[in-house]
């Protein structure tokens, strides 16, 4: 059964009718966080499996975490906390890692702590706008920067360029960058890919269209990673073997259909 049918009806746990129009609902199996978009439509941002809170529930989340096939990151920074699906999975699956989440909304932080962290996963949450954090002069060593910020309003061209520049400025040749573009137009996707290609000469760019969803997930992978060799075995991965083999198929399919940006 599709997830949308599972969460068609639920009991309302929390409702904020301020600027963010945020709600938390649940049924017997799932708990979910939703926002109202500019048209007043409810958009489900994240869904937690109540019995297995570490389980990924939305397809783009798996796509976002595919770099785990290739390395064992220690310092991970996520821009955008939401319902914390990615954080819960990382805390459950990966050993000896540091997870930091940058979240602007105090209401989102409060609801994560109250409703979406039942196992008390160790996550450092910084209450700050992601752009302000990226612009800080003192850079924090990062193995992996994950950008999954929910935006209700479209950015203009200059804002997009500036944000991508700040993202690149916070990684180095050894770091990985992953970006989720929800509901992006073809022009917006092409713009991001073009700008990222111009800004970073030390990374390969690979992106995934999520079937039946509007998400585009972009990864900047260090060029020196020998990804095809690393895919043969999971000694450089935190993933258990079964999951490693499943995700490897996803990654290989993404490459076969030509979703790799080649540098000239």
Secondary structure, DSSP 8 states (H G I E B T S, - for coil): --HHHHTSS-EEEEEE-SSS-EEEEE-SSEEEEEEE-TTS-EEEEEEEESSSTTS--SHHHHHHTGGGGT---SEEEEE--TT-HHHHHHHHH-SS-EEEEEE--HHHHHHHHHHS-TT----EEEES-HHHHHT-SS----SEEEE----SS---HHHHHHHHHHHHHT--TT-EEEEEETT--HHHHHHHHHHHHHH-SSEEEEEEE-TTS--EEEEEEETT--HHHHTT--TT-SS-HHHHHHHHHHHHHHHHTT-EE---
